[in-house]
Amino acid sequence: MTGFLTPRTYPTDTIVVRCGQCWREGRYGRGTLADRFGPYKAMPDILNAITEDCARNAPMSADRCKAVYAGLAALTS
C-alpha cells in the first residue's frame, strides 16, 4: 500500500488509539509498532490489527468499533 502513513512516517513518537464508541484507549511507541508490524506497514492495517479483539468488530455488530488515531487530523492538516 502506498499513500498511507507508516510507523516510520508517523508524525509523533507516541501513537494514541482511541475509540469514540467505548472510550477504550491505548498508547504505543512508534518504534514498538515498527518492531511488531514492520516500519512500512500502513497505519490503517495496524489499526485493524490492534482492534481485532474488540467485541464491536463482530460481523453482525450494529455498533461497530470506532477506533481512530487520536489527534492525527490536527497533526496532518
N, C-alpha and C positions, 0 to 999 in steps of 0.2 A: 504494500500500500504506500502511496505517496501523497503528499499534501497534508498529512496529519502530524501533529506534534508527537514526539517520541520521548522516552526518558532522557535521551541525550539532548534534545532541543527544548525541553520544558523550561519555562522562564524562571522558575524558582527551585530552590533546593528541597523544600518541603512541599509535598503534594497532598492536598486535602480532598478527600472524597466525602461528600455529604448527600444524604437522601432527604428530600423535602417531604417525603411520604411518612417515613417512620423516625426521622431525625437521627438515624444511625450515622456515625462519623468515624473516619479513620484518617490517620496521618502517616504518610510514607515518605521516606527519604528517596530522592531521585536516584541515588546510587543503589539503594535496595531494590527498587523496581527494575533498574537496568540489570542488576545481577539475576533477578528472578525471571524476567521476561526477555531480556536482551535489550541492548541500547537503542535498537532501531525498530522495536515493536510499536505499532500505532497505539496511541493512548486510548482510542475507543475500544480496541481489543483488550487492552489491560483493564479498563473499567468493567467490561463484560466478565472477565476472569475474576476480578476482585468481588463482584456482586453475584456471582453464580450461585452462591449458597443462600441468597435472600429468598425467603418464603414467598415474597411477592412476585418472584420470577417464574412461578408455576405456570404452565401453559395456559390454564384457564382462569388465571387470576384477573379479576376486574380492576384491581388497584395495583397496576404494575409498579415495579421499583422505579424510583425517580432519582437515582444517584447521578451526581454530576461532579465535575472537578470544581470545587467551591472557589470562587474568586477568579477563575480563569478568564471570564469575559472581560473583567476590569483590567486584567493584565495585558490582554492582547488587542484592546481597542485603542 
